[in-house]
Amino acid sequence: MLIFFSAALVLGQTNLLTNNGFESDLTGWQTRGPAEFSADTAQPHSGQKAARIYIASGTTLNYQQIYCTASPAITEGERYSASVWVRSQGVTTAPGAYQSRTLFPT
């Protein structure tokens, strides 16, 4: 299974995610779970790269994830706009692929 994506978290006109287009590979992002994570030029949404998560056939799905911390940190009570572009490939069996955006105030 392959997943490509780019992301944004915006307050006003300011994007709070560092390297949200993955132009600097995975700098500023953390990964978790049994998968291959990389910045890839094959399927960018805009710019030159997108994050790529490859989960090999037979690998247990275990909430494989890529995530980052907003800078400056988000504040409870503020309004934000979050968006993500996701493309999956080779998803043929349950449970399939999904994406989740979770914001935690500091």
FENWO-V826235 format. One record per residue. RES is the residue in one letter. PSI is psi in whole degrees, 0 to 359 (* if undefined). D_FIRST is the distance of its C-alpha to the first C-alpha in Angstrom with 2 decimals. Layout:
{{RES:PSI:D_FIRST} {RES:PSI:D_FIRST}}
This chain:
{{M:135:0.00} {L:141:3.81} {I:129:6.78} {F:142:10.27} {F:162:13.47} {S:159:17.18} {A:163:19.59} {A:144:23.31} {L:115:25.81} {V:136:29.23} {L:114:32.77} {G:240:35.18} {Q:8:34.19} {T:121:32.86} {N:125:29.17} {L:358:28.91} {L:126:25.61} {T:134:26.13} {N:43:23.93} {N:342:22.04} {G:4:21.00} {F:26:19.83} {E:335:22.58} {S:43:23.57} {D:228:20.15} {L:18:19.35} {T:128:23.08} {G:355:23.92} {W:150:20.51} {Q:154:19.64} {T:157:16.46} {R:138:16.05} {G:165:14.06} {P:94:12.33} {A:166:9.77} {E:122:10.56} {F:135:12.06} {S:167:13.90} {A:131:15.70} {D:144:14.71} {T:357:17.10} {A:324:14.97} {Q:53:14.25} {P:149:16.92} {H:313:18.33} {S:160:21.73} {G:204:23.07} {Q:343:21.55} {K:165:18.35} {A:158:15.50} {A:145:13.59} {R:128:10.22} {I:119:8.03} {Y:123:5.78} {I:114:5.27} {A:150:6.53} {S:135:7.24} {G:352:10.24} {T:134:9.88} {T:129:11.78} {L:120:10.55} {N:50:13.43} {Y:45:13.49} {Q:133:11.65} {Q:157:13.42} {I:134:15.12} {Y:164:18.64} {C:171:22.08} {T:132:25.69} {A:146:27.62} {S:117:30.75} {P:166:33.27} {A:151:32.18} {I:154:31.92} {T:132:35.07} {E:136:35.57} {G:341:37.23} {E:156:36.03} {R:133:34.02} {Y:158:30.76} {S:123:28.32} {A:137:24.61} {S:154:21.98} {V:143:18.38} {W:126:16.50} {V:136:12.81} {R:128:10.66} {S:158:7.20} {Q:136:5.92} {G:18:4.92} {V:108:5.44} {T:348:8.43} {T:163:9.94} {A:149:11.58} {P:0:11.48} {G:200:8.70} {A:151:8.18} {Y:163:11.48} {Q:149:13.53} {S:135:16.95} {R:121:19.86} {T:128:22.55} {L:127:25.82} {F:120:28.25} {P:152:31.82} {T:*:33.59}}
